[in-house]
Amino acid sequence: EDDAGDRFLPLNEVQEILAKHKGIPLPDEWLNLCKQGGIRASALMKYIALMQAGLVGILIRRFPVFRDRLISDPRFLFKVLAEVMIDSGCATFAEVRKRAEVFWDEFEFYLSDLLVGVILDVALVTLLAPVASVGRPGIAVTHGKGLLGGLKKFTSKLPSAVFQKSIPGVHKYSVQSRATALLYKGVEYGFVGFMCGLVGQTMANGAMMAKRAVKGTSESDVRVPPLFRTAMVWALFMGVSSNIRYQLVFGLERIVEGTVIAQKSPMIANVATIVIRFANNIYGGEQFIDMARWAGIQ
């Protein structure tokens, strides 16, 4: 997203361009940017191309959070899909290996971990993905009032990931802002982990109780894990382990994407993403099971 020398389009030019592409609306937040100095021509062109890309267009129309990340990183959706597929496969392998002969007795744990894992995979990639800089640098942005407004203003100065690239004239990140981003992402990841853990374990506990109500209890039955402790383990795992590991994944992917060979052949970057995320998920999946057993929730 090296658009420091990009041209900024005023509202009338933007409307003229969109008029040639009927059915493509101007996002409300971009309308305000057009009135305050214009929006980047490259961002508008990428937005139009994405809106014309079938299912992707439907996705970004419904979820603007994906739109701004796809404009910044064309491989964003590939990374999300790769993460979900790899994590689901690795999680299944790790769970079968760790639980061995009691796998089917503890199937509810596996299923809840898998469902929560899919949600977390999307969150992991999305929260670290850079957001496109659409408006002119230096334009005052309204963040709202109160605690939420203050939080938005604070986070707007931080990189999306510790190793996000600084672009002169667009955004420049100091060592302090990167360190702060690491701590803030830990809090974000921890919160998402807590909520997903709470929901996932509620589902697992409900399934366990329903199965026992139908089939009855046996000596091989495992105890029903405590909800709050399970959610706290997810929060700790996400806020510390996942945060650090995925920051490193982001950094390694950025190094590969910056090489000449990857820029000439994008397939190189895709293969590297699969290899890096596969290794990360193998380690992370087994680490979570060890942590869960240590905490006494499984």
ZAMI-891498 format. One line per 8 residues: number of its first residue (from 1); their letters; for each residue x, z, y of C-alpha. Coordinates in Angstrom, 1 decimal. Layout:
<sites>
NUM> A> X:Z:Y ~ ...
</sites>
This chain:
<sites>
1> EDDAGDRF> 0.0:0.0:0.0 ~ 2.8:-1.0:2.4 ~ 0.5:-2.1:5.2 ~ 2.4:-0.7:8.2 ~ 2.4:-4.1:9.9 ~ -1.2:-5.0:9.0 ~ -3.6:-6.5:11.6 ~ -6.5:-4.4:12.7
9> LPLNEVQE> -9.9:-6.1:12.9 ~ -12.5:-5.1:15.5 ~ -16.2:-4.7:14.5 ~ -17.2:-8.2:15.6 ~ -14.5:-9.9:13.4 ~ -15.4:-7.7:10.5 ~ -19.0:-8.6:10.8 ~ -18.2:-12.3:11.0
17> ILAKHKGI> -16.1:-12.1:7.8 ~ -18.8:-10.2:5.9 ~ -21.4:-12.6:7.1 ~ -19.6:-15.3:5.0 ~ -20.0:-13.0:1.9 ~ -23.7:-12.2:1.8 ~ -24.7:-9.0:0.0 ~ -21.5:-7.1:0.8
25> PLPDEWLN> -22.3:-4.2:3.2 ~ -19.9:-2.5:5.5 ~ -19.4:1.1:4.4 ~ -20.7:3.6:7.0 ~ -17.4:5.4:7.4 ~ -15.7:2.1:8.0 ~ -18.2:1.2:10.7 ~ -17.0:4.2:12.7
33> LCKQGGIR> -13.4:3.2:12.2 ~ -14.2:-0.3:13.5 ~ -15.4:1.2:16.7 ~ -12.3:3.3:17.0 ~ -9.5:0.8:16.8 ~ -10.5:-1.5:13.9 ~ -9.8:-1.5:10.2 ~ -7.0:-3.1:8.3
41> ASALMKYI> -7.5:-6.8:7.4 ~ -5.8:-6.3:4.0 ~ -8.2:-3.4:3.2 ~ -11.2:-5.5:4.1 ~ -10.0:-8.4:2.0 ~ -9.4:-6.2:-1.0 ~ -12.8:-4.5:-0.6 ~ -14.5:-7.9:-0.6
49> ALMQAGLV> -12.6:-9.0:-3.7 ~ -13.6:-5.8:-5.5 ~ -17.2:-6.1:-4.5 ~ -17.3:-9.6:-6.1 ~ -15.7:-8.3:-9.3 ~ -18.9:-7.8:-11.4 ~ -19.0:-4.3:-12.9 ~ -16.3:-3.1:-10.6
57> GILIRRFP> -18.4:-4.0:-7.6 ~ -21.3:-2.0:-8.9 ~ -19.0:0.9:-9.6 ~ -17.5:1.1:-6.1 ~ -20.9:0.6:-4.5 ~ -22.1:3.7:-6.2 ~ -18.9:5.7:-6.1 ~ -16.9:5.2:-2.8
65> VFRDRLIS> -14.3:7.6:-4.2 ~ -13.2:4.9:-6.6 ~ -13.4:2.2:-3.9 ~ -10.7:3.7:-1.6 ~ -8.4:4.4:-4.6 ~ -8.8:0.9:-6.0 ~ -7.9:-0.6:-2.6 ~ -4.8:1.5:-2.6
73> DPRFLFKV> -3.9:1.0:-6.2 ~ -5.2:-2.0:-8.1 ~ -4.2:-0.3:-11.4 ~ -6.3:2.8:-10.8 ~ -9.1:1.9:-13.2 ~ -6.5:0.9:-15.9 ~ -4.9:4.3:-15.5 ~ -8.3:6.1:-15.8
81> LAEVMIDS> -9.2:4.1:-19.0 ~ -5.7:4.5:-20.5 ~ -5.9:8.2:-19.9 ~ -9.3:8.6:-21.5 ~ -8.5:6.5:-24.5 ~ -5.0:8.1:-25.1 ~ -6.2:11.6:-24.5 ~ -9.2:11.3:-26.8
89> GCATFAEV> -7.0:9.9:-29.6 ~ -4.2:12.4:-29.1 ~ -6.6:15.3:-28.9 ~ -8.2:14.3:-32.1 ~ -4.8:14.0:-33.9 ~ -3.6:17.3:-32.5 ~ -6.8:19.2:-33.3 ~ -6.9:17.9:-36.9
97> RKRAEVFW> -3.2:18.8:-37.3 ~ -3.5:22.3:-35.8 ~ -6.8:23.3:-37.4 ~ -6.0:21.7:-40.8 ~ -8.4:22.9:-43.5 ~ -10.7:24.7:-41.0 ~ -11.2:21.6:-38.9 ~ -14.8:21.1:-39.9
105> DEFEFYLS> -15.6:24.8:-39.7 ~ -14.4:24.7:-36.1 ~ -15.8:21.2:-35.3 ~ -17.8:22.6:-32.4 ~ -14.6:23.6:-30.7 ~ -13.1:20.1:-31.2 ~ -16.3:18.4:-29.9 ~ -16.5:20.6:-26.8
113> DLLVGVIL> -12.8:20.1:-26.0 ~ -13.2:16.3:-26.4 ~ -16.2:16.1:-24.1 ~ -14.6:18.3:-21.5 ~ -11.4:16.3:-21.9 ~ -13.0:13.0:-21.0 ~ -14.4:14.5:-17.7 ~ -11.1:16.1:-17.0
121> DVALVTLL> -9.2:12.9:-17.6 ~ -11.2:11.1:-14.9 ~ -10.6:14.1:-12.6 ~ -6.9:14.3:-13.3 ~ -6.2:10.6:-12.4 ~ -8.7:10.5:-9.5 ~ -7.5:13.6:-7.7 ~ -3.9:12.4:-7.7
129> APVASVGR> -4.6:8.8:-6.8 ~ -3.7:7.8:-3.3 ~ -6.6:6.9:-0.9 ~ -6.3:3.7:1.1 ~ -5.5:4.0:4.8 ~ -8.2:1.9:6.4 ~ -8.3:2.8:10.0 ~ -5.7:2.7:12.8
137> PGIAVTHG> -3.1:5.6:12.6 ~ -3.6:8.3:15.2 ~ -7.4:7.8:15.5 ~ -9.2:11.2:15.6 ~ -11.3:11.7:12.5 ~ -14.3:14.0:12.6 ~ -14.0:16.4:9.7 ~ -17.0:18.5:10.4
145> KGLLGGLK> -17.3:22.2:11.4 ~ -16.9:25.5:9.6 ~ -14.8:26.2:6.5 ~ -15.4:22.9:4.8 ~ -14.5:21.0:8.0 ~ -11.3:23.0:8.3 ~ -10.4:22.4:4.7 ~ -10.9:18.6:5.1
153> KFTSKLPS> -8.7:18.6:8.2 ~ -6.0:20.6:6.4 ~ -6.0:18.4:3.3 ~ -6.0:15.1:5.3 ~ -2.4:15.8:6.2 ~ -1.3:16.3:2.6 ~ -0.3:13.6:0.1 ~ -2.6:13.0:-2.8
161> AVFQKSIP> 0.3:13.6:-5.1 ~ 3.7:15.2:-4.6 ~ 5.5:11.9:-5.1 ~ 3.2:9.7:-3.1 ~ 5.1:7.2:-1.0 ~ 5.5:7.7:2.7 ~ 4.8:4.6:4.8 ~ 6.3:4.6:8.4
169> GVHKYSVQ> 3.6:4.1:10.9 ~ 0.8:5.0:8.4 ~ 1.6:8.4:6.9 ~ 4.9:10.3:6.5 ~ 5.1:13.4:4.2 ~ 7.6:16.2:4.6 ~ 9.1:18.4:1.8 ~ 6.8:21.1:3.1
177> SRATALLY> 3.7:19.0:2.9 ~ 4.6:17.9:-0.6 ~ 5.1:21.5:-1.8 ~ 1.8:22.5:-0.2 ~ 0.1:19.6:-2.0 ~ 1.5:20.8:-5.3 ~ -0.1:24.3:-4.7 ~ -3.4:22.8:-3.4
185> KGVEYGFV> -3.7:20.4:-6.4 ~ -3.1:23.4:-8.6 ~ -6.1:25.1:-7.0 ~ -8.2:21.9:-7.3 ~ -7.3:21.4:-10.9 ~ -7.9:25.0:-11.7 ~ -11.4:24.9:-10.2 ~ -12.3:21.7:-12.1
193> GFMCGLVG> -10.8:23.2:-15.3 ~ -12.9:26.4:-14.9 ~ -16.1:24.6:-14.3 ~ -15.6:22.1:-17.2 ~ -14.5:24.9:-19.5 ~ -17.6:26.9:-18.7 ~ -19.9:24.0:-19.3 ~ -18.0:22.8:-22.4
201> QTMANGAM> -17.9:26.2:-24.1 ~ -21.6:26.8:-23.3 ~ -22.3:23.5:-25.2 ~ -20.1:24.5:-28.1 ~ -21.6:28.0:-28.3 ~ -25.1:26.6:-28.3 ~ -24.2:24.2:-31.1 ~ -22.6:26.9:-33.2
209> MAKRAVKG> -25.7:29.2:-32.8 ~ -28.1:26.4:-33.6 ~ -26.1:25.4:-36.7 ~ -26.0:29.0:-38.0 ~ -29.7:29.4:-37.3 ~ -30.4:26.4:-39.6 ~ -27.8:26.9:-42.3 ~ -27.2:30.6:-42.0
217> TSESDVRV> -23.9:32.5:-41.6 ~ -21.0:32.6:-44.0 ~ -17.6:34.4:-44.3 ~ -15.8:31.3:-43.0 ~ -17.7:31.3:-39.7 ~ -15.5:31.8:-36.7 ~ -16.6:34.2:-33.9 ~ -18.4:32.8:-30.8
225> PPLFRTAM> -15.7:32.6:-28.1 ~ -16.4:34.4:-24.7 ~ -17.5:32.0:-22.0 ~ -15.6:33.5:-19.0 ~ -12.3:33.9:-20.8 ~ -12.5:30.3:-22.1 ~ -13.2:29.0:-18.6 ~ -10.2:31.0:-17.3
233> VWALFMGV> -7.9:29.6:-19.9 ~ -9.0:26.1:-18.9 ~ -8.4:27.0:-15.3 ~ -4.9:28.3:-16.0 ~ -4.0:25.3:-18.2 ~ -5.3:22.8:-15.6 ~ -3.9:24.5:-12.6 ~ -0.4:25.0:-14.0
241> SSNIRYQL> 0.4:22.9:-17.0 ~ -1.7:19.8:-16.2 ~ -0.9:19.9:-12.5 ~ 2.9:19.8:-13.1 ~ 2.8:17.3:-15.9 ~ 0.6:14.8:-14.1 ~ 2.6:15.1:-10.9 ~ 5.6:14.0:-13.0
249> VFGLERIV> 3.5:11.2:-14.7 ~ 2.6:9.9:-11.2 ~ 6.2:10.0:-10.1 ~ 7.5:8.1:-13.2 ~ 4.7:5.5:-12.8 ~ 5.7:5.0:-9.2 ~ 9.4:4.5:-10.2 ~ 8.4:1.8:-12.7
257> EGTVIAQK> 6.0:0.1:-10.3 ~ 8.7:-0.1:-7.7 ~ 11.1:-2.0:-10.0 ~ 11.6:-5.8:-9.6 ~ 10.7:-6.5:-13.2 ~ 7.4:-4.6:-13.0 ~ 6.5:-6.4:-9.7 ~ 7.1:-9.8:-11.3
265> SPMIANVA> 5.4:-8.8:-14.6 ~ 2.6:-6.2:-14.1 ~ 2.3:-5.9:-17.9 ~ 5.6:-4.0:-17.8 ~ 4.0:-1.3:-15.6 ~ 0.9:-1.2:-17.9 ~ 3.0:-0.7:-21.0 ~ 5.0:2.0:-19.2
273> TIVIRFAN> 1.8:3.8:-18.2 ~ 0.6:3.8:-21.8 ~ 4.0:5.2:-23.1 ~ 4.3:7.8:-20.4 ~ 0.7:9.1:-20.7 ~ 0.9:9.0:-24.5 ~ 3.9:11.3:-24.5 ~ 2.3:13.5:-21.9
281> NIYGGEQF> -0.9:13.9:-23.9 ~ 0.8:14.7:-27.2 ~ 2.6:17.6:-25.5 ~ -0.3:18.7:-23.4 ~ -2.8:18.6:-26.3 ~ -0.7:20.8:-28.5 ~ 0.1:23.1:-25.6 ~ -3.6:23.7:-24.9
289> IDMARWAG> -4.4:24.7:-28.5 ~ -1.4:27.1:-28.5 ~ -2.6:28.6:-25.2 ~ -6.2:28.9:-26.5 ~ -5.1:30.7:-29.7 ~ -2.8:33.0:-27.7 ~ -5.7:33.9:-25.4 ~ -7.9:34.5:-28.4
297> IQ> -10.6:32.0:-27.6 ~ -10.1:29.8:-30.7
</sites>
